[in-house]
């Protein structure tokens, strides 16, 4: 596997792994990981404003499940990509596009993933 593919794998694990963890934790204990102190104590990230803007409650059970299902799906797409399964490149691209709403870090990571998988060594 080309070194840029390993960067993609690492970025996806970081992003999708976090979303899976955070959504699972929220389902189990009732809330996402938030700052414990300071000006933003108890507040969700900027992604919550995007979600609220389309009419969903960021702390709803549905949104927590979306985190988990998206995270697991993205991780599965990454595994398919690693094993170069047919259609895996497109699956990874779709997963990265679907994650652009997760501001700020998810957006940044997904943009980098989209750029890297579009480069000639990984485009297949």
N, C-alpha and C positions, 0 to 999 in steps of 0.2 A: 504494500500500500504506500502511495506517495506521502511525503511528510505533510503536505497540506491536508490530506485526508485525516491524518492524526490530529491536526489542529481542529478540524471540523468536529471530529469525534469528541475531543475535549470540551469544545464550546457547547455542543449539544448536551453532553452529560452535565455540564455546569448549569445550563439554562433549564432543560427539561427535568433534570434531577431535582433542582430547587423547586420547580413548580409542583412536581409530584410530592415532594416532602412537605412543602408549605400547604398544599391543598389537603393532603392526608392528615397533617397535624391539625389543620382547621376543622376537619370533620371530627377528629377524635377529641380535641380539647375545647373546641368552640370558636377559635379565632386564629388568624394568620400570625406569623411572626411580625411583630412591630417593635419600634424603638421603645425601650422601657423608661427612658428619661429624655429630658431636653425638649426643645421646641416642638418636635414632631412625635412626642410620646403617644403611643396608642394609635397613631394614624397610619393608614395604608399608603402605599406609594401612588405616584401619579396615574398608574394604570386604573386605579379605582374611579377616577374622574371620567376616563374613557368609557368604562363599563356603565357608570351611572348615566352618562350622556346618551347611551342607547336604551336606557330604561331598566337596566338590571341593578339589583342591589348587590354591591360588591361583597358583602358578608353573608349573602344568602347561601343556603345549602346547594342550590343549583350551581352557583359560581364556584363553590369549593369543589364540586364534582367536575366542573369544566377544567379546573386546574389539574386535577388528578388524571382525568381521561386524556387531556391534551398532552400532559407530561409523559404519560406511559406511551401514548401513540407516537410521540416524537422520538422517544427512546427506541421504540420498535422500528421506526423508519431509519434511525441511525444504524441499528444492527443490520437491517437489510442492505443499507448502503455499504457497510463494512464488508459484507459478504458478496457484494456486487450482484445482488439478485435483480432480475429483470424488473424494471419500473421503479427501482429504489431511488434513483437520482430524482425522479419526479416527485416521489413521495416525500423525500427530504426537502425539496424545494417548496412544496405545498405546505408542509409543516412549518417551515421557516416563515413563509408569508403569513400563515394563520397566527403566528406568534408576535407579529409586529405591534400589536396593541399593548403588549406587556412592558410599558414604559418604566424606567428608562433603560435598564440593563438588558431586558429581553429584546427590546427593539434593536439596540446596538449589536448584541450577539447575533441576532437573526440576520441583520444586514451583512455582517461579516461572513456568516455561513453562506448566504446567497451569493456573495461575491466569490468566495473561495470555491464553491462547487460549480461556479460558472467558468472558472479558469480551465484552460485546455487539459491539464493533467487529470482533472476530476470529472470533466464533462463527458458523459458517455450515454 
